[in-house]
Amino acid sequence: MDNALNCIHRMSLTEINARRLIQRGAASALITLLIGVAASSAQAADVLLVGSGGAGGGDGTDGYISGGNGGSDFFLPGAGGAAGVPLPTQTIPGTADGSSLLPSYEYVGIGGGGGGGDGGDLGGLHGEVGGAGAINLDGTALNVDNTLFVGGAGGGGGSGGAGSTRGGTGGAGGAGTLTATGGATITVGTQLYIGGLPGAGGNCGCSGNGGAGGAGVFNLGDGSTLNLTGAAFTINGAGTLNIGSATANETSAGTITGLAGSIDNAGAINFNQSDALYTFSTAISGSGTVTQNGSGTTVLTGANTYSGGTFVNAGTINFSNAGNLGLGKITLDGGGLQWAAGNTDDISGKLIVLGASGGKLDTNGNDVTLATGIGGLGGLTKTGAGTLTLTDVSTYTGATTIDQGTLALAGTGALASATSVALTSAATVFDMSAGGNQSLAHLSGVAGSQVALGANTLTLTDNTSQIFSGSLTGSGGLVKLGSGVLTLNGASGSFTGTTTIAGGTLAVGDEAHAGAVLGGSVLVDPLGTLIGHGTVLGDLTNGGVVAPGGSIGTLTVGGNYSQSNNGTLAIEVSPTTASRLRVGGSAALDGTLAVMFAPGTYSARQYTLLSAANGVTGRFANVDMTTAGANLGKLQSSITYGANNVGLTLADDSLVVAPVNTSIYTALATTAVLQAQGANASLFERLANVQRGVETSRNAWVRFTGARNKVDGTGDEPGFQAHTYGFLAGVDRQFGSATVGVAGGYSHTSINEDDTGASGDIDTLRLALYASQPVGRVNLSATMGYGLDFLSQKRPFGGFGTAEGDHTGHEFTAATQASVPMQVGGFVLTPHAGLRYAYVRANGFSESGAHGQDLDVDSDDVHSLQPYVGMTLDKQFGDAQRPMNLQFRLGYAHEVLSSGRATAVQSQDGTVFTAKGTDLPRSFLTTGASIRLMASKSTTVALGADAIINTGHASAQTAYIRLNHRF
């Protein structure tokens, strides 16, 4: 083989091109197939070359010495040889009868590397890169009795010459690609090389280096077969074997039969196939990598010693023993590993880095123990029947998901506190009974799942809200931290430990799971809240808040109830029923009883708020009744204490309890109408620029705005603040002296009420027409527009929930204005006057989320009519090429329609109330300034700020940037 390589090294480019399609004769010897061989490779009579080799370097020029600065000498080499010429991909289909179109070849080359020039007395020239080439075998049979090369070999280095001149460096091998599909069969007798071999150096110490081997890619596609019977394969640093196609999941895999293979340096085997099950039995050695990219399952059965690592980016790798996975580390980044049936090998010594996409471990019915912890940024998913036991600390920070079987912790085994655990199917188990205490971000699980605590404590720390419908077992503890809500909807009657609510809310059974059971005792700390419709089997100690139901409902305590002086029992009452704490033991009372009346009409009746089978001792130190300032009339409320119960009595006349925090409804529509009037003003400002002759012909413009508005409260109703960002854009053109345009935009507004905690959001899509026409010295302008509002609001009620509602609204606007620009010295003074109208209708809706506090809200209509006056003062600077304009503005508008704001709401018992809000502002004194610059010959940029000065009960600050482009 070396002699053959030396033979081609001396061939010219013309010789290689001329002989690249030479078929083997009938009496030819064994065949070597070279895919992408370099110019330093052999070319016997039976050769197929696809892609020419690069030319060798020529002789160097005469060397010379350059003096000066102490003198340094160097030899200037000649120019390098020309690169090889790449050829198009050669596709060779099979025949209709399945026979091959290919004869047998001694050599086949796809791309070749150029050789280095000889040294002699002059500097050697460098060979250039061989031309690339590719062959697609589609149903074709190819027999290679000797060696198959995929990827051109590097060119040989030139030998050093006299005077220590250095020989030229060999050219890099040309890239070669071999793709087999459609039932193609490739048989190799001796050796398969994927990735070109490096070229050899010259013959003395000053000789040139050999060129690098060319990239080689072998795609073993659907239905194809690679027979290596009696042969081995080597994947060099520039080589890649793709099982399937070059892209994941595009096709099924071909088949490899035969001896072992080696992956050297950066070489790679990529399993890209989409097959549900694909077995790869060939043994793999070397320093390269194995990567699973396809969605299917690859079964590795060889005794593999490759050391570059295993990367599972999709799908699954199934293995029978740890030796199938080589000697390197394993990285899971979207894919997983599956233990074969009967395999329990601990692979954690080489496992496991979890990439950002996480990984799966499928125990497949086996019980597997991993003695080394798992790290990385991604999450871990446990699948398959059987138990996966972790006996070391794992540091991965992604989520932990148990899809099947059991994930267990034992010994020092622990999960990172940043992870969460989700049990996604029935009969899944998270077992920490043989380990120690564990902290998690949060826990969730479906019905039928289980968390086995043993004698250990599980602490949940984050602020999210989760539902666990499975069961807890053991005698340890559960600690709830964080501000979120953990809902336990399962049957945890066999749990005998203590549950501590140190933060946030724990719900034992929501409305749909009143049969939920939590065994053991419950301790509510000062920052904690217990709600629910289910049952606590043990004692309940309340130093925080206990709110039976959370909405109106009954919470059952199997043991005793004790409430400390800083504890609160929160009860919600409606006209027909009330929440209740049912205690199977005794109740010792202190602290506060907080009664929240839902809106509605109340009549005389008796409610049971707490019952205790073994008696009630003590009394509540404080009783807080929230009736929203309702006129009780003759109806008197009182708390009664019996031997076994605590009740609420309403006597005499009916009591009407009004809903609270309802002013947010009118705040949204008030904000919407103020913004609609602001859109009118923005369009008139746009037209003023056109009227002054600043922007003519056809224009496109956009205005980006950020604003803060504050409307103070009036009467007993709270004020609010609104923060807005958005844009308004338009196009216009002149028709004679008239200007006509169309504009559209979007804005988002967040509203927060003072004192109540209520909030809302408005998203508005806006469309408008605008026009102006000069009449003598007077400019007349008009606008007309429509806006579609998406509105939402929230009214929080603490442990009783938050009433939320979403609805839509509509805006209609129209305005007209007259202005008279006047030249005053070096200034332009423009007084203007006009009338603008806006109408907003917010549609009705129903709230949800706070149960008895939820209301049905009627539509809200608000009209605004504002006559206004103002003036602008403009000063021009700069020159005709780069003019600048400074403008000051002053204006006043007055609201002439009704400023009172109210809408109707209805409680769940049908009682109708009036929900008032702060008045619509009457007076608007505005001021502002802006500067406009020429960004280019046809583009202007304006920066401005405006303010509403608080002369009534409204103020605002606005900043904007406006761009205009003239066509």
N, C-alpha and C positions, 0 to 999 in steps of 0.2 A: 504493500500500500504506500509506503514512504517513497519508493521509486516512482510510483504513479503520480504522487503529489509533486515531486520534483520535475517530472515531465511537463506537467501543465504550467508550472511556474515559469518555464522558459517560452511558453507559447505567446504569440501576439494576440491582441484583441481580434484582429481579422481572422486569425486561424480558429479561435474559439467560436466566433460567430458562424463561420463557414461550416463548422463540424458539429453544431449543436443538435442536429436531428439525424443521428446515424443509428440505424437499426442493427440489431445483432443478426449475424448470419446463422444459417442452420447449424453450423459446426462450432459456434462460438462457445467460449468457456463460461464459468460462473458469472453471475450478473451482479454488479454493484449499482445501486440507484442513488445518485447524488442530487439532493434537492437544495439548490442554492449554494453550490460549491464555489470556492474561490478560484482565482487564476493559478493558485499554487497546487491545485488538485490534479490528479491523473485524468487523462483523457485518452483512452485506448480506442480501438476501432469501433467498439460497441458502446457508444456514449449518447445520451440525450441531455443536452444543456438547454435550459429555459432561462434566459437572462444572461447577458454577457458579463465576463469578468472585467474588472477595472484594469487600465493599462499600467504597466510598471513604470517606475520613475526613470528618467533619463540621467545622463552623466551630469555631474556638478560642473559649474563654471570654474575658471581658474581661481584658486584661493588667493587672498591677498591680506596684507597686514595693515591695519589702520592705526597710525600713531596719534600722539596728543594726549594730554592729561596723564602723563606717566606711561602711556603706551599700553594698549590692549589689543590682542589679535584674535581674529575669528575667520572662519571660512564660510563663504557664502554658497549655499547649495543651489543647484539648479531647480527649475520649476517642477512640481509634481506631475505624475501621469494623469491622464483623463479618467473620469469616472466611468464605470460600466453603464450600459444602456438598459433601463428596466423594460420588461416586456409585459403586455397585457396578460391577465389570467388565462391559462389554457384549460378549457373544460373538455374533459374526455368522457363522453357518455358510453354506457354499455349498449350492446346490440339487442335486437328484439328477441333473439333466442337465448339471451343471457351470457353469450360468450364475450370475451374481451376484445376491444379494438386495439389494445396495446400488444406489441411484440415484446420479446424479452430484450433487456438492455444490459450492457456491462456497467455503464454509468448513466445517471440522469441528474443534471444540475439545474437548479433554479436560482440564478443570481450567483455571481462569483466575486471574490475579492481580488484586488490588484496586488501584484508583487512589488517589493521595494527594489529600487535600482541598486546596482553594484557600486561599491565605493571607488576603487581604483585610487588614483592620486587626487581625485576630485570628490567633492561632496556628493553623496548618493541622493537620488530623488525619491520622493515618497510615492508609493502606489495609492491609487484612489479606491473609493468604495465600489464594490461589485454591484452590478445591476440587480434589482429585485425581480423576483418571479414567483408564480403561484400555479399550482395544478389542482383542479377539482376533479375528483374521480366519482362519477355518478353511475353506480351500478357496474363499474368496470373492475375486472380482476387484474392485479399487478403482482407479479412474482419477482422477488429479489433474492437471488440465491446467496448473496454475500452480505453487503452492508447497505443500509438506507440512511442517507443524510438529509435532514430537513433543516436548512439554514446554511449559508455559504461559509466555508472556512476562511479564516483570515489569510491575507497574503504573507509570504515569507519576507523577512527583513533582508536588505542588501548587505553584503559583506563589507567590512571595513577595508580601506585601501592604505596606500603608503602615506606617510605624514600624519598618521592617526586620524585621517578623515573618516567620518562616520557614514556607514551605509544608510540608505533610505529606509524608512519605516514601511512595513507592509500595509496594504490597504485593508480596511475592514471588510468582512464577508458580506455579501448581499443577503437581504432578508428573503427567507423562503417560507412558503405556506403550502401545506398539503391538506386538502379537505376531502374526506371520504363520506359519501352519502348514498342512499338508494340501493343498499345491498352491495356496495363495493367491497372487494376482498383484497387485502394487502398481506402478502406472505413474505417474511424476511427470514433468511437462512442463518445469518451470523450475528449481526448487530444493527440496532436502530439508534441513530444519533438525532436528537431534537435540539437544535441550537448549534450553530457552526463552531467548529474547532478553531482555536487560535492558531495563527501562523507561527512558524518557527523563526528564530533569529538567524542572523548571518553567521559566518564562520570564524570571526575573530572578535576580540574584546571591544572593538569599535564598530561592530556591525549594528545594523538597524534592528529594531524590535519587530517581531511579527505582528501582523494586524489582528484585531479582535474578531472573534467569530460573529457571523451575522445572526440576527434574530431568526429563530425557527419556530413555527407554529404548526402543530398537527391537530386538526379538528376531526375527531372520530365521531361521525354523525349517525343518524338514524339508520338502522339496519345494516351498517357496515361492520366488517370484521378485520381485526389485526391479528394475524397468526404469527407468533414468535416462537414456534416450536423449535427448540434447539438454539434459540437466539436470546439475547438480552437487549435491554434498551438503556440509553443514557440520555438524560435531559440536562443539557449544559446550562450555564448561567444565562444565556440569551434564549433559552428554549422554553416552550410552553406546550403541554399536552392538554387539550380541551376535550373532555369526555362529553359528547354532545356537540354543540356549536360553540363559536367564540363568544356568544351571548347567552346568559342564563335563561333556561326554560323555553328556548326556541324550538328544540327538537329533542327526541329521545337519544339515548346513547348507543354507540356501537359496542362491540364485544372484543375483549383482548384475551387471547389464550397464549400460554407459554411461560417462559422463564421470568426471573426477577429483573427489576430495573433499578437504576440509580438516578437520583436528582442531585446535581452538583451545583454548588454556589447558589446563585439566585434562580435556578431552574424551578419550574412549577408544574404541578398537575392540578387542573381545575375540573371539578365535577360540575358541569353546567347542565346536565340532563334533567328532563322533567319526568323521568320514569318513576312510577310509584315505588319500585324496588329494583335496584341495580347492584349486582355483586361484582366486586373487583378483587380477584384472588391473587393477582400478581404481587410478589413481595417487592417492597420499595426501600432503597437505601440511599445514602448520600446526605448532602447538607441543604437540599432544597425544601420546598413547602408543598403541602397538600391543602387544597381549598375546596369547600363545598359551596357552590353558588346556586345550584338548581333547587327546585322546590321538592324534588323527590327524596327518596331514602337511598343512600349509598351504603352497601354492606362491605366492609373491609375485613378480609379473612387472612391476609398474608402476614408473615412474621416481619414486620416493618421496622427499619432502623433509621429512617430519614430523621434529620435533626432540625430542619428549618422551622418546624411548627405546623400545627393543624389549625385551619381557620374555617369556621362554619358560619357562613353569612346568610344561609337560607337552608331550608330542608333539614335533613337529618343524616348523621353518620351512625350506622349500627356497627357494633364491634363485639367480638366474642371474648377477647381478653385484652388487657392493657397493651400488649405488644402490637396489636393492630394499629395503634395510634402513634407509632414512632417514638422518638426520644425527646422531641421538642415540646414546647408549651402548647396548650390548646386555648384558642380564643373563640368564644361564642359571641357573634354579633348579628343576631337575627335568626340563627339556626340552632340546632340542638344535637345532643348525643343520646343514643339509645343502647342500653345494655341488651345483648342477645339473651334469649331464654337460657336460664341456668348460669349466667355470668354475674358475679358479684364483685368483680375486681375493683379495688380502690384506685382510681385514676387521679386523685386529687393532688398527687405530687407533681403532675404535669398540668393539671387543671388549676385554675380556670380563670381566665380574665373575661369578664363580661363587658362587651363593647356597649356603646350607647343604645343599640337596638336590643340588647339583652340576649338571653339564651334559655334553652329548654333542656332539662334532664329527664329522660324517660326511663324509669326503672323497669318497665315492661314485665311486671309480675315478680321481680326479684326484690330482695331486701339488701340494700347497698349502703355501706358506711363510708363516708369520706372523712379522712383524718386531718386533712389540711383545709384551711378556710378558703373561701371564694372571694375574689376582689373584683373591682371594676366599677364603671359608672352605670351600667345597665341593670335590668331586673332579671330575676330568676323565676322560671316557670317549672313547677314539678308536674310531670305528666306520667301516665302509665300506672297500672296497679303495682302494689308493693310499697315498701317504705324506703325513703331516702333519709339517712341519719347523718347529721353534721355534728362532729365532735370537736371542732375547733372554731375560733371566732372568725366569722365571715364579715368582710368590710364593704361589700358592694352596696351601693346607695340607691339602686332602683327598686321598684316594687317587687314583692314576692307574691307569686300567684300559685295556688295549689289547685290544678285542674282535675287531678286524679290521685288516688292513693293517699299516702301519709308523708308529710315532711316532719321529721323529728329532730329535736336537739337533745344531745346527751353529753355528759361530762362537762367540759368547758365550752361546749358548742353554744354559739349565740349569733344572732343576727345584728346588723348595724341598727342603731336606734333611728336612723333616718329612713329605714325601709318601712313598708307597710305590708300587711298580710291580707290577701283576699282568697277566700275559699269559694270556688266558682261552681261546684257541683255537689250534689248530695253524696254522703259517705266519705267526703274528703276530711282529712284530719290534720290539724297542726298540734303536734304533741311536744310539749316542753317539760313534761313531767320528770324526765331523767336528767334534765339540765339544771339551770339556775334561773334566777329572776331575769326578766326580759323586758326591754323598753322598745316600743314600736311607735311609728308616726300615727297609724290608725289600723283598725281591724274592720273587715267586712266579710260577709259570708251568706250563702243561701241556706234555705231550710234543709235540714238533714246533715249539714256539716258540723264539725266539732272542734273545739279547742280544749285540749287536755292540759290543765295547769299543774296537776299534781299538788305539791306543797309550795309551789313557786308563785310569785306575783308578776302579773302582766300589767305594764303601765303604758297607757296610750296618751301621746303627747301633743299632737298637732291640733289645728283649729278647724279642720274640715268636719263636715257632718256625714256620718256613715250609718249603715244599717247592717246589723248582724242578726240573721234569722236562724242561725245554728244554735248549738248548745255549749255551755261551759261545764266542765267537770273538774273535780279535784277539791282540795281543801285550802288552796293558797289564796291569793287575793287578786282583785281587779282594781286598778287605779285609773280614774278618768281625769286627765288634765286638758288644757286647751279650751278654747271658747266655743267649739262646735257642739253638735248634738250627736250622741251615740244612742241609737235605738236598738234595744234588745227585743226581738220579736220571737225568739225561740223558747224552747222548754228546757231551762237550766235548773231543774229541780234537784238534780244530784250534786250540784255545786254547794259546798258547805262553808266556803270561805267568806271573806269580808270584801264588799265592794265599797270603795271610797271615791266620792265625787269631790275632787279637789278643785275642779274648774269646769266651766261649761255646763252642759245639760246631759243627763242620762234619762232616757225614756224607757220604761219597762212596758213594752207593748203599745203600739199606736192604735188608732181607732179600729183598724181592720184586724188587729191581733190582740184582742182583749184577753185571750187565753195564754198570753206570754207569762212565763214564770222565771223568777230569779231566786235561786236558793241562797242560803246564808243570810248574813246581816248586811245592812247598808248604812254607811256613815256619810252624811251630807255636810261638807265643810262650808265655811262662810262664802266662798266664791262659787259654790256648786248649787245646782238645781236638779231636783228629781221630779219627773213628770211621768205620765203613762196611765194606761187603762188596765194593766196586768196586775200581777201579784208578786210581792216580796215575801218569801216564806219565813224569813227570820225577823230580827228586830230592826227597827228604823230609828236612827238617831239624827235629829234635824238641827244642824247649826247654820244652815243656809236657807234654801227655799225648797219647800215641797208643794207642788201644784198638781193635785190629782187630775188626771186626764191631760192637762196641758190645754186642751179645749175642755168643754164640759164633759166630765166622765168620772169614773170611780177607780181609785187606786186602792188595792187591798194589801194589808200588812198581816202576815200570819202570826208574828210575834208581838212585841210591845212597841209602842211609839213614845218617844221622849223628845221634847222640843226645848232647846236651851233659850236663854234670854236674848240671843242674837239670831234666833231662828224665826222663819216666817212660814205660816201655812197660808197659801194663796188659793182662794176659792173663786170660781167664776159662777155668776148667777144670771139666769135668764128669766123671762116672765113665767116660764113653765117648769124649770128644773134648775138644779145646781150641782156643781162638782161635789165629790164626797170622798173622804178618807175613811175606809172601813178597816178597823183594827181588830184582830182576833184575840189579842191579849189586852193589856191595860194601856191607857194613854196618860202621860204626865205632861201638863201644858205650861208654857211660859212664852215669852217673846211676843210675836205679832200675828194677828189674824188679819189678812188683807182680803177684802171682798171687792170684786170687780163686777159691776152690773153691766150686762150687755144691753144695748139699746132696745127699747120697747116699752110697752104699757104694762105696768105691774098692778096687780090687785092683791088684796089681803090673802096671805097664805103662810104656811110653815115649811121651811126647808131644813133638812138634816145635813149638816156640814161635816160632822165627824161622829163616828160611832165606835165604841170600844166594848167588847164582850165582857172584859174583866174590870170595867169601871174606868171613870175619868177622874183624875186628880189635878188640882191646880187650875189656873185660869190664864187666859191670854192677857199679858200686861198692856198690850195696845191693840186697838181695833181700828183699822183704816177701811173706810167704805168709799169707793170711787163711784160717784153718781153723776159726774160731769156737771155739777152745779144745778142739778134738776130741782125744781120746786116740789118739795115733798108734800106740800099741802097738809092734809090731816093724816096722811099715811105715815106711820111711825115704824122705824126699823129698830130691832133690838136683838142682841145675842143672848141666847138662853143656854143654861148649863143644867143638864140632867145627870143622873147617876151614871149613865152609860152613853151619853151623847152630848153634842153641842149643836144648837140649832140657830137659825135666823128666822125671826118672825117679822112679817109685814102686816100691819093692822090698819083698819079704817079705810080711808079713801084710796082710790087708785093712785099709783105713782108712775110718772112718766120719766124715764131715764134717757137723756139725749146722748147721741154718739159724741165722741171726742175726736179732736185732731182732724176735723173734716175741712178745714180751710185750705188744705193743699189742693183740693179739687179746683177752686176758683183761682188759686195762684197760677196753675198751669195755663188756663185760658187767658188770664191777665197778661202773663208773659208773652203768650203767642200773639196777642193783639198789639202789644208794644213793639214786638219784632216786625210784625207786618207793616206798621207805620214806619219803622226804621228802613225797611226795604224800599218804600216809596221815596224816602229822603235820599237814599243812595242812588236811585235812578235819576232823580233830578240833578244831583251833583254830577253824574255822568253827562247829562244833557248840557249842563252849564259849560263843560269843557268844549263841547262841540260848538255851542253858540258863540263862544269867544274866539272861534277860529283856530283853536289849538289842535284839534284832531278833525281831519276832513276826509272826504272821499269815503272809502270803506275801511272799517276798523273792527278789530277784535280786542276785547279787554277782559280782564279778570280782576276781582278785588277780593283779597283774603283779609278776614276780620277776626279779631278777638275782643271780647267785651265782658265787662262786669257790671251788672245792674243790681241796685238795691231798692226795694220798695218797703217803706216803713209800715208798721202796723197802724190800724185805725180802730178806735173803739176798743173792744176786748179781743179783736182778732190780731193774730201775730203777723209780722212782716216776713219777708223772705229775701234771699239773695239768689241771683241767677248768673251763671258763667256760660258764655257762648263762644263757640268758634265755628267758622264756616267760610263759604266763598259765594260770590255772585259773579257770573260771567255773561258776556253778551257779544253780539255782533250787530253792527248798524251800518247804514250807508246813507248818502245824501241823494235826494231826488230834487234837483233844482236847489232851492234854498231850504227845503224841508229835510229833516233827519228822521228816519224810522229805524227802530231796532227791536230785537228780541233778546231776552235775558233768562237765564236759569241758574239755580243754585241749590246749595244744601247747607244746613246748619244743625249743630247739636247743642242743646242747652241742658245743663244740670241745675236743678233748683233745690235749695235747702231752706226749710222754714225755720224761723227763729223760735227757740224754746221747745217746740213740740217733738223734734226729731223726725218729723215727716219729710219726705223728699220726693222728687219727681224728675223725669227726663222728657225732653221733646226732641224728636228728629223731624226736620222739615225739608220737604222737596218743594222748590218754588219755581214758577214760570211767570214771566211778565212781558208785556209789550210796552214800548215807550216811543214817544215822538215829540218833535218840536217844530215850530214854524215861526220865523220872524215876521212881524207885521210892523213895518216902519222901524222905529227904534225899540219896540217892545218884542220880546221873545215869549211866545206862548208854548207851554209844554204840558204833556199829559201822560199818565201811566195807567195801566190796568193789569191786575195780576191775580194769580191763584196759587195757593199753597196747600199741600197735603201734609198733615201733622200725624205723627205716631207718638202717642202719649202714654206714659206709665207713671204710677205713683205708689208709694209705700207708706203705711202708717204702723209703726212698731208698737207692740204691747208687751214687751219683755217676755216673760215665760209663757204668755198666752199666744204668742206667735206674732206674725206681721201680716196685716191686711194689704194685699197687693191687687192691682188691676191694670189692665192694658186696654187702650181704645184708640180710636182715630179721631181726627178733627179736620176741618176744612177752613181755609182762609180765602176771603175775597177782598180785593183792594182796588181803589181807584183814587186818582188825585189829579189836580190841575194847578198850574202855577204860571204867573206872569213875572218877568224880570226885565230890568232896563239897565244895561251896562253903560257907564259914563266914564269918560276920560277926565281925571282930575290930576293935573300935573303929570308926574311920572307914574301914577297909579290908575288902576281901573276899579271903580266903585260900582257894585251891582246890587241895588236893592231888589228884593223880590217879595211877593205875597202869594198865598195859595190856600187851597183847601184840600185836605186828604181824609179819606174814609177807609175804615177797615172793619170787617165783620168776621168773627171767629165762632164756629160752632163745634164744640167738643161733644162727641156722641156719648150716649149712656153706656154703662157697663156694670158688671157685678164683680165684687171683690172675692178673694179667697185667701186662705192662709191663717186667719185669726178666729175662725169658727164663729162664736157668738158675736164677735165684733165686726164681722164682715157685713157690708152694706151693698144695696143696689143703688147705684148713683144715676140720677137723671141727666139728660143732656144739659150742656151749659152754653148759653148764647151771650156773646158780648159784642156791643157795637161801639165804635169810636169814630167821632167826627171832630177834626181839629183844624180850625183856621189858624194860619200862622203867618208871620212876617220875619224878614231877616235881611242881612246884607253880607256881601263878601268884599274883601279888599285885596287886590292882586298887585304884585310888583314883579316886573320882569328884570332878570339879570342876564349876564353873559352876552354872547353874540348870536348871530343868526345860525351858526353851525351847532353851537352847544348852549341853547337858551336854558335858563332856569326860571322857575316861577314860584314865588312865595305867596301863600294865601292865608288870610285870617278870616274867621267866620263868627257871626253872632246871630242868634235867632231866638224867637219865642213862639210857642204854640200853646193853645188852650183847648182843653177837652170840654165840649159843649153838651154832650149827651150825659145820661145818668151815670154816675160813678159808683153807685152801689153794686156790690157783687154778692150773689147768692145762687145756690142751686138746691134742688130737692134730693133727699136721700131717703131710703126706706130700710128699716130694720127687718130682721128675719121673722118677726111676728106680724109684719105688715104696717107697723106704725110709720108715718111719714114725718120727716123732720126737714127743717130748713138749715142747710149748711152754709153759713156766711163766711166771707173772706174779707181781707183788707180791701179798701176802696181802690178804684182805678184812679191813678194820679190825675190831677187837674191841670197843673202848670208845668211847663217844660221850658226852662231857660237854658239854651245851648250855646256852647262856644267851641272853637276848634282852630287848628292850624295845619297846614300841609306844605310840602315842598315837592315840586315836580322837576325831574331831570331828564335830559335826553340820553338814553342808554346807547342808541345808535341813530342812524339817519331816519329810521321809521319806527322806532320804539321809544316810549317814554315810561319812566318809573316814578310813581308818586308815593310818598310816605306821609301819613297823617295821623292825627289824634283828635278826638272830640270828647266832650264831657257834657253831661246834664248836671247843672248846678241845682242843689236841693232847695227849691223855693216852695215846695209843697211837702210831699213825703216820698220823693223818688230822686235817685241820683244814679249816674252811670259814667263809666270811663271806657272809651273805645280806642283801639289802635288798628291801623290797617296799612296794607301795601297794595297799590293798584298798578297793573301793567297794561299798556295799550300798544297795539301794533297796527300801523297803517299800511294798507295794501296799495 
